[in-house]
Amino acid sequence: MLSDRPIELLSSTASLCPHCLRRIPAIREQQGETVYQVKQCPDHGTFRTAIWRGPVPFSTWMRPKKPSTPHQTFTAIKEGCPFDCGLCPSHGQHTCTALIEITSRCNLHCPVCFADAGAGGEATDPSLDRISFLYDRILEISGPCNIQLSGGEPTVREDLAAIIDLGRSKGFQFIQLNSNGLRLAADPNYAVALQQAGLASVFLQFDGVSAAPHVALRGRDLREIKEQAIQHCAAAGLAVVLVPTLVPGINTGEIGAIIDYATRFAPTVRGVHFQPISYFGRYPQAPADADRLTLPELLGLIESQSNKAIRIEHFAPPACEHALCSFHGNFLIGEQGNLTPLSGQQAACCASGEPAASIPTALEGRGKSVAFTARQWSLPTLATTCACTTETTAQPMDDLDRFLLRARTHTFSVSAMAFQDVWNLDLERLQGCCVHVISPAGNLIPFCAYNLTASTGRSLYREGNLS
């Protein structure tokens, strides 16, 4: 029995009380193949949450890196992490992706939404001038980085193309849209307008290949709408990344099928980015360990549901964010739809292939991540593939020509990001975060801190009570 297995203390960190948001010490301890975060609040007791379990040993996944303070910080250290975000001088990573929430309005009402979408009306949307200020603040803090326009649902704004064009004019080369796809599906000309404004990629909410996950998570069957959105993006020359929110018992049985579905739409669909559910909002009782999906469990499901065509060793931890935050694998889609790995546990995405004695800096990891994401999640063009595709080439393509062309156009990524909630928040991870939300006040705040809520639903940053 698990309770009979010895407990091994692994390391210490810090966290918050899920009820009062007090900063408290935490430890990581292992029992069997499961690693738990354990923390105790003087007023509200002890909390024990599974953070790592499955076929990947915790010790082999960790990757050290040297912290690097952002070029510009806008807040001082007063109360300590996570209460001084801005970023403050104790943050150890530069911005890889900055999210700008351009609206709180939405045309869906999803029960799993972390952004309180649907609240407010058009009058609450930031103006174009304010968005210009937010772009400038991101540049001042981090320099050029990847931008994701988010919400709410950004496509409810009639000036979305102008927002994209503004960002490109300020020097942001990769702008991605976080969308449910409803408007993209409804109007084929809409995708064309966004692409012409400078949009590179659509981060498309996509929860399964059967009706049940869509109904459970979004309230209705959206399969035809999602596919229509993909087809319209393809016609417009926009890349797509499918983004499933994974909920145990809802869609964890469709992980392999989602990957297979995505490869059918290559090269438009550039990859799948899984997001195991995090418990933001009102959860008076701690979510049970069975309600969680950890990264090694997800890797095991990918391997089993692909009949081991995709294996755990094809994936690696990141060199940008903390190793416990994500994984990534790169593949080539063959002519029969098979996936050939292009990376392994020592080098995937921005993951470091350096020997353990050569520890990269956080800034080096950030640079790799920004470049790789912009390249992989954008649509390749024939102009950059190979000479065999030009009209001036009279000779038919041979096997090598076809391979080179496919290697340029049909690379495919499978990745995941495990966002934190108040029950499993690890401040060591938070200080290494590279995905930041620009607040309405113009401060960059790590994604998990920005969306963090106590068990009562009280927000740490989103409602502006601490910023």
Residue, then its C-alpha position, 0 to 999 in steps of 0.5 A: m500500500l502507498s501509505d506503507r512506503p517510506i517518505e523521502l524529503l527532496s527539497s524545500t520551497a515556498s508557497l501560499c496558504p490556499h485560504c488566506l494567501r499568506r506566504i508559507p514554507a513548503i517542501r517537496e517529498q516523495q512517496g513511491e513514484t509520487v512527489y507531493q508539495v506539503k505546506q502548513c498554514p498556522d491558521h488553516g492547517t496542512f495541505r498536501t498536493a500531488i505535483w509529479r507522478g508517473p513514469v518519469p523520475f522526478s530527479t532525472w527531469m530537473r534542469p538547473k539554470k542561472p537566474s537572470t534579472p529582467h533588464q528593467t524592473f518597475t516594482a521594488i521588493k517590499e513584501g516578497c514574492p509573489f506580492d511585488c510583481g511588476l517585475c521586481p528585482s527578485h524575478g529570475q527570468h526575462t519575458c518570453t511571451a507577453l499576454i495582453e488582455i484586450t477585452s474581458r468580453c466573450n461569446l462563450h461562457c466556459p465553466v473552466c475559464f480562468a479569466d472571468a470572461g464575459a464580465g463587463g461590456e465594450a466600455t471596459d475594453p482598453s482603448l487603442d491608445r492604452i494598448s499602445f502604452l502596454y506594448d511600449r511597457i513590454l518593450e521597456i521591460s523585456g525588449p522584443c518578445n512574442i505577443q499573445l493577444s488574449g481576453g476574454e475572446p479577442t475577436v469580439r473587438e472590431d479593431l483587432a486588426a488595428i491592434i495587430d498592426l500596431g504591435r507589428s509597427k512597434g517591432f513585435q515580429f510574432i503576434q499570436l491570437n488566443s481564440n475560441g475560433l467562433r468568429l474565424a469559423a463564421d467569416p473566411n474573410y476575417a482570417v484574411a484581414l488578420q493575416q494581412a494586419g500581421l497576425a502569425s498564428v492562432f492559439l485555438q481552444f480545442d478540447g477533443v475529437s468527440a462531442a462530449p468534451h466540448v459539451a462538458l467544457r464549453g456547453r455545446d458541440l463545437r467540432e464543426i466550428k473548430e474545423q471550419a476555423i482551421q480551414h479558414c486559417a489555412a486559406a488565409g495563410l495563418a498558422v494554428v496551434l491546437v490548445p486542449t484543456l485536459v480534465p481527468g475523466i473528460n478528455t484525457g482519453e482523447i490525447g492521442a486522437i487529438i494529436d492524430y487529428a492535428t497532423r491531418f491539417a499540417p502544415t497549417v496546424r503547427g502543433v498541439h499544446f496541452q494544458p492540464i486543468s488548474y483550479f482557479g476560482r472558488y474551490p473551498q475544498a482542495p481538489a483531490d489528487a485524482d482531479r489533477l493531471t501531472l506532466p509525467e502522467l500526460l507523457g505516459l498517456i501520449e506514449s500509450q495512446s500513440n501505441k508508443a509511436i511517440r515515446i517519453e524519451h522524445f520529450a524534454p524539459p524547457a531551458c526557459e521556464h522552470a523544468l516543472c512547468s512544461f515539456h516539449g517534443n519536435f517531430l517531422i510528419g511523414e507522408q503517411g502521417n507518421l511522426t519521426p522525432l527530431s529531438g530527445q530528452q537532452a534537446a527539445c524546443c528551447a531545452s538545453g542539450e548542454p552537459a550538466a557541468s555547463i549550466p545555461t543562464a535564464l537569458e540564454g533559455r529565453g532567447k532560444s524559446v522566443a526564436f523557436t516559438a516564433r519559427q515553429w508556430s508560424l506558417p512556413t512559406l514556399a519561398t523559404t523551403c527549397a529551390c525545387t519548389t520554384e517555377t524556374t525549376a524544370q526538373p521533377m523532385d527526387d526523394l531528397d528534394r521531397f524530404l527537404l521540402r517536407a522537413r521545411t514545411h511539416t515540422f510539428s510540436v507536441s508540448a504542454m504547460a502545467f499552470q499552477d493554482v493556489w493549491n500547488l503554487d511553488l514560488e521557485r517555479l513562479q520566479g522562473c516564469c517567462v510567460h507574463v501578463i501585462s496588467p492594466a497598470g502596465n506591470l508584467i506579472p507571471f501568468c500563474a500569479y496574475n490568475l491566482t485565486a484563493s479558495t474563496g475566489r479572491s484574486l491576487y492580481r486580476e482584480g487589481n487589489l495588490s497592483 
